[in-house]
Amino acid sequence: MKKLFGSYTYTWWQMGVFKLSLLAIGMIAGAYLASFVMESLLVFLTIAVLASGYIIGASLSGANKK
């Protein structure tokens, strides 16, 4: 049986497909929950900025290099 939370390696195009699917899911959820998103826009923006900053910082520091 394969481990669910293992270490995986993907090609650039597989990651592109994954990101595209997440974008589509996010757009669907945003359209469906538009009033909720607009009421909590500052919260969503804060989460996006913090998460993006973390990913950029981790990428630039080289913390994930083996």
Backbone torsions as a table, in degrees:
resi	resn	phi	psi	omega
1	MET	NA	134.0	179.8
2	LYS	-77.1	146.5	176.2
3	LYS	-76.0	135.6	-179.7
4	LEU	-71.5	-43.2	-177.2
5	PHE	-105.9	61.7	178.4
6	GLY	-99.2	-173.3	176.9
7	SER	-95.7	125.4	-176.8
8	TYR	-122.4	153.5	174.8
9	THR	-122.5	127.5	-179.3
10	TYR	-119.4	154.5	174.8
11	THR	-80.5	169.2	-178.1
12	TRP	-63.8	-36.8	-177.7
13	TRP	-74.7	-30.4	175.3
14	GLN	-66.6	-39.0	176.7
15	MET	-68.0	-34.2	175.7
16	GLY	-63.0	-42.6	177.7
17	VAL	-64.9	-41.2	178.4
18	PHE	-61.7	-46.5	180.0
19	LYS	-65.4	-38.2	177.4
20	LEU	-62.9	-40.6	178.5
21	SER	-66.4	-39.0	176.8
22	LEU	-65.6	-38.4	176.9
23	LEU	-62.5	-44.2	179.6
24	ALA	-64.0	-42.8	178.4
25	ILE	-62.9	-41.7	178.7
26	GLY	-64.4	-38.5	178.7
27	MET	-68.1	-39.6	177.6
28	ILE	-63.8	-46.3	179.7
29	ALA	-64.1	-39.8	179.2
30	GLY	-65.0	-38.3	178.5
31	ALA	-70.0	-38.7	-178.5
32	TYR	-71.3	-36.7	-176.7
33	LEU	-111.7	38.1	-172.8
34	ALA	-57.9	-43.5	-177.8
35	SER	-67.1	-38.6	177.8
36	PHE	-65.2	-42.2	-178.8
37	VAL	-64.3	-43.7	-179.2
38	MET	-66.6	-34.1	178.3
39	GLU	-69.6	-30.1	-176.6
40	SER	-113.7	29.9	-174.5
41	LEU	-59.4	-41.2	-179.3
42	LEU	-62.4	-39.1	178.0
43	VAL	-63.9	-45.9	-179.9
44	PHE	-65.0	-39.8	177.7
45	LEU	-64.7	-41.1	178.6
46	THR	-62.3	-45.4	178.2
47	ILE	-61.9	-43.0	-179.4
48	ALA	-63.4	-43.7	-179.6
49	VAL	-66.6	-44.3	179.9
50	LEU	-64.9	-44.6	179.9
51	ALA	-65.7	-41.5	178.5
52	SER	-65.5	-41.9	177.4
53	GLY	-61.1	-41.4	178.1
54	TYR	-62.3	-46.9	-179.1
55	ILE	-63.6	-42.7	178.4
56	ILE	-63.6	-44.9	178.9
57	GLY	-62.2	-43.2	179.4
58	ALA	-66.6	-36.7	179.8
59	SER	-68.8	-42.8	-178.0
60	LEU	-73.5	-28.5	-179.3
61	SER	-77.4	-18.7	-179.5
62	GLY	73.6	25.4	-176.9
63	ALA	-64.2	-25.9	-176.1
64	ASN	-93.9	2.6	-179.7
65	LYS	-73.3	142.3	179.8
66	LYS	-101.9	NA	NA
